Amino acid sequence: MIVNYDPKIDAYILQSKDFAQPILNHLRNLVHRACPNVIESIKWGMPAFDFHGPLCNMAAFKAHAVFGFWKTALIDDPYKCLQENSNKGGDAMGNLGRITHLNNLPPDDQILEFIAQAMNLNVNKIKTPLKPKLEKLSIEAPLDLMDGLGKNKIANAVFMAFSPSNKREYITWLNEAKTFETRNKRLNIALEWIAEGKIRNWKYVVKKTSSPDM
């Protein structure tokens, strides 16, 4: 008998694309098969499964579905089918790449084995090791930025008064440009914003409002 099924996940699956529904149902059933006491919920807008803590999750998009584990780095994968890094460097968010058909999935026994490992990690409270802190990026401004600041006294004064982190955000943004056109566009925007006293992510700064006098 199937237990602990969350109606919100039923609705999520029914609202997914036709190709994704059998994939999500299959993965969901495998999770319950491996872990009958798993707790379902919707987290970050996608189906999530908990057992003594976050266990795994799945999601459906326009053209593919995904499935991932919370502690992938600690799961032994002799089959070499798990992608280590969700969102970064992998084929897709999740650990099984882009799933467009049931045939894209590893054999059931392999997925069940991974789920069992993930359960054991949580039961034994084994945590993913903290990643070593990356060496701080150099805050030495590139030549094109320095040249632009040299032609704009106001922007130059503001930039020099910025904290190292605020300087680094602009420098990183410029250096991440993939083309000359993009970099030049970002440079012009940066000079404009800096002259206005704005940090790189000024749009996301929540303005504090004063409380009315009581």
C-alpha positions as CSV (number, residue, x, y, z in Angstrom):
1,M,0.0,0.0,0.0
2,I,1.4,3.4,-1.0
3,V,1.6,5.9,1.9
4,N,2.9,9.4,2.5
5,Y,1.9,10.6,-0.9
6,D,1.5,14.4,-0.9
7,P,-1.5,15.6,-3.1
8,K,0.6,18.6,-4.1
9,I,3.0,16.3,-5.9
10,D,0.1,14.5,-7.5
11,A,-1.0,17.9,-8.9
12,Y,2.6,18.8,-9.9
13,I,2.9,15.6,-12.0
14,L,-0.5,16.1,-13.6
15,Q,0.4,19.6,-14.6
16,S,3.7,18.5,-16.1
17,K,4.2,17.8,-19.8
18,D,2.9,14.4,-21.1
19,F,6.5,13.1,-21.6
20,A,7.4,13.9,-18.0
21,Q,4.5,12.3,-16.2
22,P,5.6,8.6,-16.5
23,I,9.2,9.6,-15.6
24,L,8.2,11.5,-12.5
25,N,5.7,8.7,-11.4
26,H,8.4,6.1,-11.9
27,L,11.1,8.0,-9.9
28,R,8.5,8.7,-7.2
29,N,7.6,5.1,-6.9
30,L,11.3,4.1,-6.7
31,V,11.8,6.5,-3.8
32,H,8.9,5.0,-2.0
33,R,10.0,1.5,-2.8
34,A,13.4,2.1,-1.3
35,C,12.1,4.3,1.6
36,P,8.5,3.6,2.6
37,N,8.7,6.2,5.4
38,V,9.9,9.0,3.1
39,I,8.1,12.3,3.5
40,E,7.0,14.2,0.4
41,S,6.7,18.0,0.0
42,I,7.1,20.8,-2.5
43,K,10.3,22.7,-2.0
44,W,11.7,25.5,-4.2
45,G,8.7,24.7,-6.5
46,M,9.6,21.1,-7.1
47,P,8.8,17.7,-5.5
48,A,11.2,16.9,-2.7
49,F,11.7,13.8,-0.6
50,D,12.9,13.8,3.0
51,F,14.1,11.0,5.3
52,H,16.0,12.2,8.4
53,G,16.7,15.3,6.4
54,P,16.7,16.2,2.6
55,L,17.1,13.0,0.5
56,C,16.4,13.7,-3.1
57,N,14.2,15.8,-5.5
58,M,12.9,15.8,-9.0
59,A,11.4,18.3,-11.4
60,A,10.0,18.7,-14.9
61,F,10.7,21.4,-17.4
62,K,9.5,22.1,-21.0
63,A,11.6,19.5,-22.7
64,H,13.2,17.4,-19.9
65,A,12.9,16.1,-16.4
66,V,15.6,15.9,-13.7
67,F,16.3,13.9,-10.5
68,G,19.0,14.6,-7.9
69,F,20.3,13.7,-4.5
70,W,21.1,16.1,-1.7
71,K,24.4,14.5,-0.9
72,T,25.6,13.4,-4.3
73,A,29.3,13.9,-3.5
74,L,29.1,11.2,-0.8
75,I,27.3,8.6,-2.9
76,D,29.4,5.8,-4.2
77,D,28.8,5.5,-8.0
78,P,30.5,2.5,-9.5
79,Y,28.3,2.9,-12.6
80,K,29.5,6.4,-13.4
81,C,26.0,7.7,-14.1
82,L,25.7,10.5,-11.5
83,Q,26.6,14.0,-12.4
84,E,28.6,15.4,-9.4
85,N,27.6,19.1,-9.8
86,S,24.0,20.2,-10.3
87,N,23.6,23.4,-12.2
88,K,27.3,23.9,-12.8
89,G,29.2,21.9,-15.3
90,G,26.7,19.1,-15.5
91,D,24.4,18.3,-18.4
92,A,21.4,19.6,-16.5
93,M,20.2,20.5,-13.0
94,G,20.1,17.2,-11.0
95,N,22.3,14.2,-11.1
96,L,21.0,12.1,-14.0
97,G,21.2,14.6,-16.8
98,R,18.3,15.5,-19.1
99,I,15.7,12.9,-18.8
100,T,13.2,12.9,-21.7
101,H,12.2,9.2,-21.6
102,L,12.2,6.3,-19.2
103,N,14.9,4.8,-21.3
104,N,17.2,7.7,-20.2
105,L,17.2,6.4,-16.6
106,P,19.8,4.0,-15.2
107,P,18.4,0.6,-14.3
108,D,16.0,0.5,-11.3
109,D,18.4,-1.4,-9.1
110,Q,21.0,1.2,-9.5
111,I,18.7,4.0,-8.6
112,L,17.4,2.0,-5.6
113,E,21.0,1.5,-4.5
114,F,21.7,5.3,-4.7
115,I,18.6,6.0,-2.7
116,A,19.6,3.5,-0.1
117,Q,23.0,5.1,0.2
118,A,21.4,8.5,0.6
119,M,19.1,7.2,3.3
120,N,22.1,5.7,5.2
121,L,24.0,9.0,5.0
122,N,21.1,10.8,6.6
123,V,20.4,8.2,9.3
124,N,24.1,8.3,10.3
125,K,24.1,12.1,10.1
126,I,27.0,12.2,7.7
127,K,27.4,15.7,6.3
128,T,28.8,16.8,3.0
129,P,32.3,18.2,3.7
130,L,32.5,21.9,3.4
131,K,34.2,23.1,0.2
132,P,37.5,24.9,0.8
133,K,37.1,28.6,0.4
134,L,38.2,29.8,-3.0
135,E,41.1,32.3,-3.0
136,K,39.7,35.7,-3.2
137,L,39.6,37.2,-6.7
138,S,42.1,39.9,-7.3
139,I,40.6,43.3,-7.1
140,E,43.1,44.8,-9.5
141,A,40.9,46.7,-12.0
142,P,41.4,45.8,-15.7
143,L,42.9,48.4,-18.1
144,D,39.6,49.3,-19.9
145,L,37.9,50.0,-16.6
146,M,40.8,52.0,-15.3
147,D,40.9,54.0,-18.6
148,G,37.1,54.7,-18.3
149,L,37.5,55.7,-14.7
150,G,40.4,58.0,-15.6
151,K,38.1,59.9,-17.9
152,N,35.3,60.3,-15.3
153,K,36.5,62.0,-12.1
154,I,33.2,61.4,-10.3
155,A,33.1,57.7,-11.2
156,N,36.8,57.3,-10.3
157,A,36.3,58.9,-6.8
158,V,33.2,56.7,-6.1
159,F,35.0,53.5,-7.3
160,M,38.1,54.2,-5.2
161,A,35.8,54.6,-2.1
162,F,34.0,51.3,-2.7
163,S,34.7,48.4,-0.5
164,P,36.9,45.6,-1.9
165,S,33.8,43.4,-2.4
166,N,32.0,46.1,-4.3
167,K,35.0,46.7,-6.6
168,R,35.3,42.9,-7.1
169,E,31.7,42.6,-8.2
170,Y,32.1,45.1,-11.0
171,I,35.5,43.6,-12.1
172,T,34.0,40.0,-12.1
173,W,31.0,41.2,-14.1
174,L,33.3,42.7,-16.7
175,N,35.6,39.7,-16.9
176,E,32.7,37.3,-17.3
177,A,31.7,38.9,-20.6
178,K,32.0,36.4,-23.5
179,T,32.4,38.9,-26.3
180,F,34.0,42.3,-26.9
181,E,30.5,43.8,-27.6
182,T,29.1,42.5,-24.3
183,R,32.2,43.7,-22.3
184,N,32.0,47.2,-23.9
185,K,28.3,47.4,-23.1
186,R,28.9,46.3,-19.5
187,L,31.8,48.8,-19.2
188,N,29.6,51.7,-20.2
189,I,26.8,50.6,-17.8
190,A,29.3,50.2,-15.0
191,L,30.8,53.7,-15.5
192,E,27.3,55.1,-15.5
193,W,26.2,53.3,-12.3
194,I,29.5,53.9,-10.5
195,A,29.2,57.7,-11.2
196,E,25.7,57.5,-9.6
197,G,27.2,55.9,-6.5
198,K,25.5,52.5,-7.3
199,I,27.1,49.1,-6.4
200,R,26.9,46.4,-9.0
201,N,23.7,44.8,-7.5
202,W,22.0,48.0,-6.5
203,K,18.7,46.8,-7.9
204,Y,18.5,44.1,-5.3
205,V,19.3,46.3,-2.3
206,V,16.2,46.6,-0.1
207,K,15.6,50.2,0.9
208,K,15.0,50.7,4.6
209,T,11.9,52.7,5.4
210,S,11.7,54.7,8.6
211,S,9.0,53.7,11.0
212,P,6.3,56.3,11.7
213,D,6.4,58.2,15.0
214,M,4.3,56.6,17.6
